[in-house]
Amino acid sequence: MNKPVIDFEQLFQSLPGLYLILSPDLTILSSSEAYNFASMTKRDEIIGKNLFHVFPDNSEDLTADGVSNLSASLQSVLKNKKPHTMAIQKYDIRRPDGVFEVRYWSPVNIPFLAQNNEVACIIHRVQDVTEFVIIQSQQQEAEQLTRGLQTKLSEMEIEIITRAKEIQKLNTELEAKVATRTATLQQSKIELEAQAKKLQTQNKELEQFAYIASHDLQEPLRTLISFASLFEEEFKGKLNGDADTYLNFIIQSSKRMQQLVHGLLDYSRIGKEASLKPVDCNKIINEVMDDMAASINESAAKISVQQLPQLTGNPTEIRQLFQNLLSNALKFRKKDISPQINLTAEQQTGNWLFSIKDNGIGIAEADKDKIFTIFKRLHNRDEYEGTGIGLSHCRKIVEQHGGNIWIDSQPGLGSTFYFTISDQS
């Protein structure tokens, strides 16, 4: 029985790998179809031509070193008659239209020795690792962005804490001086005014810092979230499981930080608009409830509103005040119990006293003062969402309108928020 005749040239050309056969003078003798496809060439157009004539360096890339690196490897193979594995190379490929396309390769050059032990030809095998290199580069950029953001946030946190301690120290000193100065009232008054002015300056500096810091953080945060989201859409499931988990952590943490930055920016803007206008509280609370209709319906809340007054104040800030307090009452509700919320107003001498009462979870006596501190949270984020800024907003808005805010509450028995606003009508 006759043995089948094997066409080794056809067999070589059909190999799934990316192969070139080179003569000792680096003339292309043959190529696999996979190589021609990857390099965007045709076999009959490259056979018989010098390797570096067909595949020159990208003239527009001044750092291109693909030709020199490959040439050194091939000369080493010819000299030592041993295979040589190269590091990953950036070696751009010229498309048929003459434009170079960025490519990365993992090359291996293997000598084929004749019977006289001389190199008859060189087998040049490569793998196209462009996608791998780009993904790795994007991962490194994302990690670098994250590290930069974390560093800036840490610096901002340290600065805010330092300023807050300075202000707290000034407040303590101020209270001590007011309590002990009885004999020298005039001197105490002078010192009090000086300390108050210094405290006001410190507060303005802190607000300005918070505004600048949060404003400057918005763009890198938006860049990080956008970049990470695009990265997730493009490569989710293509990397290992840990990479997907880390990427999701970056996105979620960045979005929470974006909420904090927005809240801090809003906090720093309170009181910036000095113009006061007539404010119809009935109209505002109705608009707020319309905006929150989805949350109200979802929780099956019942809200009763007494006739409210018309005040003189900042309409935007008064609206934010009602929205934050109503949102707070809806958020901290008991499980499986529909919220019952009552809003009333009572005219007093020189001001209006408002109350918002709910049947929610309530808070402990020891926590009543803490809830108005910026970034202070009494519950885990997994239990209740939020930034810890909302009630700080409320206190600042009320104080800007010449009033005070406080809470009467017991755990399990609901809460009543009270606040006063100066009656300038």
DRENMI-467089 format. One line per 4 residues: number of its first residue (from 1); their letters; for each residue x, y, z of C-alpha. Coordinates in nm, 4 decimals, decimal comma. Layout:
N
NUM> A> X/Y/Z ~ ...
This chain:
425
1> MNKP> 0,0000/0,0000/0,0000 ~ 0,1442/0,3373/-0,1002 ~ 0,2106/0,5933/0,1735 ~ 0,0210/0,9221/0,1343
5> VIDF> 0,2280/1,2107/0,0006 ~ 0,2350/1,4985/0,2504 ~ 0,2741/1,8516/0,1207 ~ 0,4789/1,9925/0,4093
9> EQLF> 0,4721/2,3451/0,2674 ~ 0,0907/2,3432/0,2634 ~ 0,0918/2,1862/0,6090 ~ 0,3190/2,4632/0,7406
13> QSLP> 0,1077/2,7369/0,5852 ~ -0,2055/2,5945/0,7487 ~ -0,0628/2,5837/1,1016 ~ -0,2799/2,7801/1,3507
17> GLYL> 0,0236/2,9571/1,4986 ~ 0,1983/3,2683/1,3653 ~ 0,5165/3,1492/1,1852 ~ 0,7764/3,2841/0,9409
21> ILSP> 1,0618/3,0891/0,7802 ~ 1,3693/3,3102/0,7316 ~ 1,6907/3,2431/0,5422 ~ 2,0243/3,3191/0,7143
25> DLTI> 2,0301/3,6548/0,5327 ~ 1,6790/3,7232/0,6784 ~ 1,4899/3,6782/0,3528 ~ 1,1313/3,5596/0,4056
29> LSSS> 1,1011/3,2056/0,2665 ~ 0,7500/3,1145/0,3830 ~ 0,4703/3,2224/0,6200 ~ 0,1662/3,0682/0,7827
33> EAYN> -0,1797/3,1932/0,6931 ~ -0,2328/3,2923/1,0571 ~ 0,0808/3,5104/1,0425 ~ -0,0350/3,6829/0,7236
37> FASM> -0,3748/3,7508/0,8786 ~ -0,2277/3,8930/1,2005 ~ 0,0252/4,1110/1,0165 ~ -0,2250/4,2244/0,7487
41> TKRD> 0,0012/4,0983/0,4649 ~ -0,0283/3,8624/0,1679 ~ 0,2091/3,5681/0,1307 ~ 0,2933/3,6287/-0,2359
45> EIIG> 0,3794/3,9936/-0,1584 ~ 0,6322/3,9184/0,1171 ~ 0,8021/3,5937/0,0018 ~ 1,1554/3,6624/-0,1196
49> KNLF> 1,1790/4,0019/0,0524 ~ 1,3968/4,1060/0,3452 ~ 1,2196/4,0809/0,6806 ~ 1,2882/4,4412/0,7821
53> HVFP> 1,1925/4,5762/0,4411 ~ 0,8479/4,4230/0,4862 ~ 0,8264/4,5103/0,8569 ~ 1,0118/4,8395/0,9249
57> DNSE> 0,9904/5,0469/1,2435 ~ 0,7098/5,3014/1,2752 ~ 0,8798/5,6213/1,1556 ~ 0,6387/5,8344/1,3618
61> DLTA> 0,7404/5,6601/1,6855 ~ 1,0791/5,8030/1,7841 ~ 1,1162/5,5388/2,0567 ~ 1,0516/5,2431/1,8244
65> DGVS> 1,3126/4,9716/1,8775 ~ 1,1403/4,6651/1,7316 ~ 1,3776/4,6298/1,4359 ~ 1,6952/4,6624/1,6455
69> NLSA> 1,5710/4,4194/1,9127 ~ 1,4561/4,1574/1,6615 ~ 1,7745/4,1947/1,4565 ~ 1,9877/4,1375/1,7684
73> SLQS> 1,7897/3,8238/1,8552 ~ 1,8223/3,6799/1,5036 ~ 2,1976/3,7485/1,4945 ~ 2,2296/3,5724/1,8303
77> VLKN> 2,0500/3,2663/1,6881 ~ 2,2764/3,2626/1,3799 ~ 2,5877/3,2933/1,5952 ~ 2,5012/3,0578/1,8827
81> KKPH> 2,2762/2,8196/1,6843 ~ 2,0359/2,8104/1,9798 ~ 1,6740/2,9273/2,0171 ~ 1,6185/3,2732/2,1668
85> TMAI> 1,2993/3,3857/2,3432 ~ 1,2480/3,7622/2,3401 ~ 1,0656/3,9789/2,5912 ~ 0,7328/4,1257/2,4832
89> QKYD> 0,8020/4,3751/2,2042 ~ 0,6142/4,6814/2,0826 ~ 0,6393/4,6382/1,7060 ~ 0,3812/4,8378/1,5094
93> IRRP> 0,2427/4,6844/1,1883 ~ 0,1922/4,8836/0,8691 ~ -0,1582/4,8426/0,7331 ~ -0,2266/4,8216/0,3575
97> DGVF> -0,3184/5,1939/0,3632 ~ 0,0295/5,2772/0,4970 ~ -0,0843/5,3737/0,8471 ~ 0,0903/5,1953/1,1357
101> EVRY> -0,1197/5,0100/1,3920 ~ 0,0051/4,9573/1,7479 ~ 0,0871/4,5935/1,8196 ~ 0,2640/4,3981/2,0927
105> WSPV> 0,4250/4,0574/2,0277 ~ 0,5891/3,7714/2,2163 ~ 0,8561/3,6359/1,9730 ~ 1,0676/3,3177/1,9725
109> NIPF> 1,3428/3,2559/1,7135 ~ 1,4469/2,8912/1,6546 ~ 1,7384/2,7798/1,4299 ~ 1,6966/2,4855/1,1904
113> LAQN> 2,0371/2,3236/1,1442 ~ 2,1541/2,1457/0,8267 ~ 2,3573/1,8234/0,8299 ~ 2,6790/2,0265/0,8410
117> NEVA> 2,5512/2,1868/1,1648 ~ 2,5110/2,5256/0,9985 ~ 2,1891/2,7283/1,0252 ~ 1,9798/2,6435/0,7207
121> CIIH> 1,6896/2,8684/0,8199 ~ 1,5261/3,0360/1,1219 ~ 1,1730/2,9649/1,2401 ~ 1,0309/3,2947/1,3674
125> RVQD> 0,7239/3,2287/1,5868 ~ 0,5208/3,5084/1,7525 ~ 0,2064/3,5549/1,9584 ~ -0,0045/3,8697/1,9298
129> VTEF> -0,0376/3,9900/2,2928 ~ -0,1674/4,3393/2,2136 ~ -0,4982/4,2968/2,3959 ~ -0,3245/4,1552/2,7036
133> VIIQ> -0,0772/4,4472/2,7204 ~ -0,3525/4,7088/2,6771 ~ -0,5684/4,5505/2,9487 ~ -0,2690/4,5369/3,1823
137> SQQQ> -0,1888/4,9026/3,1102 ~ -0,5486/5,0080/3,1773 ~ -0,5476/4,8171/3,5051 ~ -0,2312/4,9984/3,6113
141> EAEQ> -0,3818/5,3364/3,5186 ~ -0,6974/5,2581/3,7185 ~ -0,4886/5,1543/4,0192 ~ -0,2808/5,4718/3,9909
145> LTRG> -0,5955/5,6877/3,9770 ~ -0,7330/5,5101/4,2829 ~ -0,4107/5,5580/4,4794 ~ -0,4000/5,9264/4,3868
149> LQTK> -0,7601/5,9759/4,4940 ~ -0,7042/5,7958/4,8230 ~ -0,4002/6,0138/4,8954 ~ -0,5906/6,3344/4,8254
153> LSEM> -0,8872/6,2242/5,0344 ~ -0,6571/6,1361/5,3240 ~ -0,4957/6,4798/5,3076 ~ -0,8370/6,6450/5,2972
157> EIEI> -0,9604/6,4399/5,5932 ~ -0,6542/6,5322/5,8019 ~ -0,6979/6,9016/5,7218 ~ -1,0692/6,9015/5,8081
161> ITRA> -1,0107/6,7170/6,1361 ~ -0,7299/6,9577/6,2299 ~ -0,9441/7,2637/6,1558 ~ -1,2401/7,1143/6,3413
165> KEIQ> -1,0255/7,0549/6,6497 ~ -0,8993/7,4121/6,6354 ~ -1,2547/7,5435/6,6205 ~ -1,3644/7,3103/6,9002
169> KLNT> -1,0740/7,4328/7,1138 ~ -1,1673/7,7947/7,0453 ~ -1,5295/7,7244/7,1397 ~ -1,4199/7,5648/7,4677
173> ELEA> -1,1942/7,8568/7,5528 ~ -1,4695/8,1022/7,4634 ~ -1,7264/7,9326/7,6870 ~ -1,4807/7,9205/7,9791
177> KVAT> -1,4041/8,2904/7,9522 ~ -1,7706/8,3894/7,9317 ~ -1,8488/8,1800/8,2434 ~ -1,5662/8,3178/8,4605
181> RTAT> -1,5574/8,6868/8,3600 ~ -1,7976/8,8610/8,5959 ~ -1,5900/9,1320/8,7637 ~ -1,4408/9,2787/8,4485
185> LQQS> -1,7406/9,2816/8,2177 ~ -1,6010/9,5333/7,9726 ~ -1,2730/9,3476/7,9324 ~ -1,4627/9,0233/7,8885
189> KIEL> -1,6729/9,1833/7,6195 ~ -1,3639/9,2942/7,4289 ~ -1,2063/8,9500/7,4541 ~ -1,5339/8,7848/7,3595
193> EAQA> -1,5663/8,9953/7,0472 ~ -1,2060/8,9190/6,9509 ~ -1,2553/8,5453/6,9977 ~ -1,5865/8,5533/6,8111
197> KKLQ> -1,4216/8,7337/6,5214 ~ -1,1387/8,4808/6,5177 ~ -1,3878/8,1949/6,5295 ~ -1,5863/8,3480/6,2453
201> TQNK> -1,2672/8,3760/6,0413 ~ -1,1804/8,0139/6,1156 ~ -1,5298/7,9030/6,0134 ~ -1,5070/8,0966/5,6890
205> ELEQ> -1,1656/7,9467/5,6184 ~ -1,2971/7,5972/5,6884 ~ -1,5997/7,6524/5,4640 ~ -1,3762/7,7911/5,1905
209> FAYI> -1,1420/7,4945/5,2255 ~ -1,4344/7,2503/5,2128 ~ -1,5680/7,4216/4,9007 ~ -1,2321/7,4257/4,7211
213> ASHD> -1,1382/7,0719/4,8238 ~ -1,4732/6,9208/4,7280 ~ -1,4862/7,1207/4,4049 ~ -1,1352/7,0089/4,3044
217> LQEP> -1,2210/6,6468/4,3834 ~ -1,5232/6,6346/4,1545 ~ -1,3315/6,6089/3,8260 ~ -1,0911/6,3261/3,9268
221> LRTL> -1,3864/6,1428/4,0830 ~ -1,5916/6,1752/3,7642 ~ -1,2884/6,0606/3,5631 ~ -1,2309/5,7605/3,7893
225> ISFA> -1,5981/5,6537/3,7885 ~ -1,6294/5,6991/3,4110 ~ -1,3019/5,5165/3,3400 ~ -1,3810/5,2321/3,5801
229> SLFE> -1,7370/5,1947/3,4418 ~ -1,6079/5,1789/3,0839 ~ -1,3439/4,9305/3,1932 ~ -1,6140/4,7173/3,3608
233> EEFK> -1,8368/4,7231/3,0505 ~ -1,5456/4,6248/2,8250 ~ -1,3718/4,3608/3,0339 ~ -1,6185/4,2256/3,2918
237> GKLN> -1,5912/3,8484/3,2944 ~ -1,2767/3,8508/3,0803 ~ -1,0442/3,8862/3,3784 ~ -1,0199/3,6690/3,6880
241> GDAD> -1,2913/3,6828/3,9561 ~ -1,0799/3,8903/4,1954 ~ -1,0320/4,1602/3,9304 ~ -1,4101/4,1922/3,8824
245> TYLN> -1,4552/4,2174/4,2607 ~ -1,1830/4,4808/4,2964 ~ -1,3246/4,6829/4,0080 ~ -1,6757/4,6774/4,1562
249> FIIQ> -1,5292/4,7898/4,4902 ~ -1,3536/5,0828/4,3184 ~ -1,6747/5,1931/4,1421 ~ -1,9004/5,1677/4,4495
253> SSKR> -1,6477/5,3365/4,6814 ~ -1,5942/5,6164/4,4289 ~ -1,9698/5,6759/4,3957 ~ -2,0067/5,6939/4,7752
257> MQQL> -1,7193/5,9400/4,7883 ~ -1,8834/6,1423/4,5101 ~ -2,1979/6,1676/4,7251 ~ -1,9865/6,2873/5,0183
261> VHGL> -1,8128/6,5462/4,8011 ~ -2,1455/6,6762/4,6666 ~ -2,2835/6,6932/5,0203 ~ -1,9760/6,8782/5,1440
265> LDYS> -1,9978/7,1218/4,8540 ~ -2,3674/7,1870/4,9256 ~ -2,2839/7,2352/5,2944 ~ -2,0201/7,4968/5,2146
269> RIGK> -2,2686/7,6900/4,9956 ~ -2,5322/7,7329/5,2674 ~ -2,5647/8,0995/5,3577 ~ -2,3683/8,2244/5,0556
273> EASL> -2,6837/8,3745/4,9043 ~ -2,7655/8,6603/5,1388 ~ -3,0831/8,7885/4,9672 ~ -3,4015/8,7127/5,1646
277> KPVD> -3,7407/8,6729/4,9998 ~ -4,0972/8,5926/5,1067 ~ -4,1287/8,2164/5,1522 ~ -4,4663/8,0382/5,1384
281> CNKI> -4,4027/7,7302/5,3536 ~ -4,7293/7,5641/5,2431 ~ -4,6270/7,5859/4,8784 ~ -4,2765/7,4599/4,9523
285> INEV> -4,3864/7,1557/5,1564 ~ -4,6355/7,0603/4,8834 ~ -4,3595/7,0794/4,6207 ~ -4,1294/6,8719/4,8418
289> MDDM> -4,3962/6,6027/4,8862 ~ -4,4562/6,5996/4,5099 ~ -4,0841/6,5469/4,4511 ~ -4,0776/6,2680/4,7104
293> AASI> -4,3991/6,1028/4,5922 ~ -4,2220/5,7805/4,4961 ~ -4,0659/5,7384/4,8422 ~ -4,3893/5,8341/5,0150
297> NESA> -4,5947/5,5855/4,8125 ~ -4,3356/5,3107/4,8471 ~ -4,3397/5,3366/5,2263 ~ -4,7205/5,3895/5,2401
301> AKIS> -4,6540/5,6944/5,4574 ~ -4,9357/5,9123/5,5896 ~ -4,8358/6,2766/5,6213 ~ -5,0481/6,5460/5,7833
305> VQQL> -4,9520/6,9113/5,7454 ~ -5,0986/7,1944/5,9510 ~ -5,1444/7,5383/5,7971 ~ -4,7929/7,6799/5,7719
309> PQLT> -4,6820/8,0449/5,7792 ~ -4,5227/8,2727/5,5237 ~ -4,1692/8,3682/5,6251 ~ -3,8842/8,5847/5,5075
313> GNPT> -3,5828/8,3734/5,4190 ~ -3,3912/8,1861/5,1519 ~ -3,6466/7,9751/4,9569 ~ -3,3901/7,7221/4,8337
317> EIRQ> -3,2499/7,6587/5,1812 ~ -3,5945/7,6396/5,3469 ~ -3,6932/7,3847/5,0829 ~ -3,3769/7,1827/5,1553
321> LFQN> -3,4544/7,1974/5,5289 ~ -3,8046/7,0503/5,4873 ~ -3,6827/6,7923/5,2352 ~ -3,4007/6,6671/5,4602
325> LLSN> -3,6230/6,6353/5,7685 ~ -3,9058/6,4655/5,5778 ~ -3,6590/6,2297/5,4092 ~ -3,5108/6,1501/5,7507
329> ALKF> -3,8551/6,0578/5,8869 ~ -3,9199/5,8255/5,5910 ~ -3,5770/5,6641/5,6026 ~ -3,5619/5,5744/5,9729
333> RKKD> -3,8994/5,4034/5,9895 ~ -3,9865/5,0794/6,1643 ~ -4,0034/4,7621/5,9616 ~ -4,3521/4,6587/5,8470
337> ISPQ> -4,5081/4,9755/5,9944 ~ -4,6285/5,2603/5,7724 ~ -4,4736/5,5948/5,8680 ~ -4,7014/5,8500/6,0369
341> INLT> -4,5619/6,2020/6,0000 ~ -4,7141/6,5226/6,1407 ~ -4,5859/6,8710/6,0566 ~ -4,7004/7,1717/6,2623
345> AEQQ> -4,6039/7,5364/6,3138 ~ -4,6693/7,7659/6,6097 ~ -4,6051/8,1396/6,6262 ~ -4,3996/8,2580/6,9215
349> TGNW> -4,2533/8,5894/7,0225 ~ -4,0126/8,6851/6,7454 ~ -4,0085/8,3476/6,5712 ~ -4,2001/8,0447/6,4444
353> LFSI> -4,1641/7,7035/6,6094 ~ -4,1924/7,4112/6,3668 ~ -4,2188/7,0433/6,4588 ~ -4,1947/6,7269/6,2470
357> KDNG> -4,3063/6,4201/6,4403 ~ -4,2736/6,0570/6,3250 ~ -4,3346/5,7061/6,4583 ~ -3,9944/5,5732/6,3516
361> IGIA> -3,7136/5,3938/6,5315 ~ -3,6102/5,6892/6,7489 ~ -3,2646/5,7503/6,8964 ~ -3,0980/5,7256/7,2352
365> EADK> -3,0560/6,0251/7,4651 ~ -2,6757/6,0086/7,4339 ~ -2,6950/6,0465/7,0557 ~ -2,9186/6,3544/7,0377
369> DKIF> -2,6331/6,6007/6,9971 ~ -2,4239/6,3749/6,7738 ~ -2,6755/6,3587/6,4901 ~ -2,6195/6,7241/6,3946
373> TIFK> -2,2426/6,6744/6,3591 ~ -2,1217/6,6620/5,9995 ~ -2,0350/6,3106/5,8717 ~ -2,1681/6,1544/6,1958
377> RLHN> -2,3644/5,8343/6,1353 ~ -2,5439/5,6299/6,4038 ~ -2,6120/5,3329/6,1766 ~ -2,4120/5,1218/5,9343
381> RDEY> -2,4354/5,2078/5,5650 ~ -2,5756/4,8588/5,5034 ~ -2,8725/4,9399/5,7294 ~ -2,9480/5,2922/5,6115
385> EGTG> -2,7983/5,4764/5,3155 ~ -2,6738/5,8315/5,3473 ~ -2,3677/6,0533/5,3833 ~ -2,4091/6,1807/5,7398
389> IGLS> -2,4428/6,5402/5,6166 ~ -2,8221/6,5928/5,5932 ~ -2,8923/6,6986/5,9539 ~ -2,5761/6,9137/5,9543
393> HCRK> -2,7315/7,0948/5,6575 ~ -3,0493/7,1440/5,8592 ~ -2,8690/7,2932/6,1583 ~ -2,6683/7,5329/5,9423
397> IVEQ> -2,9785/7,6447/5,7485 ~ -3,1745/7,7046/6,0701 ~ -2,8873/7,8993/6,2265 ~ -2,8547/8,1105/5,9097
401> HGGN> -3,2209/8,2040/5,9632 ~ -3,1675/8,3071/6,3252 ~ -3,3058/7,9896/6,4847 ~ -3,2181/7,6675/6,6648
405> IWID> -3,2886/7,2994/6,5996 ~ -3,3163/7,0070/6,8433 ~ -3,4773/6,6651/6,8808 ~ -3,7017/6,4922/7,1326
409> SQPG> -3,6822/6,1149/7,0919 ~ -3,6753/5,7742/7,2576 ~ -3,5684/5,4431/7,1026 ~ -3,8680/5,2671/6,9515
413> LGST> -4,1075/5,5583/7,0178 ~ -4,0306/5,7834/6,7234 ~ -3,8773/6,1295/6,7068 ~ -3,9892/6,4910/6,6960
417> FYFT> -3,7591/6,7462/6,5364 ~ -3,8142/7,1048/6,6502 ~ -3,6683/7,4128/6,4880 ~ -3,7290/7,7857/6,5078
421> ISDQ> -3,7019/8,0463/6,2336 ~ -3,6942/8,4173/6,3020 ~ -4,0198/8,5962/6,2224 ~ -3,9024/8,8929/6,0144
425> S> -4,2395/8,9585/5,8538
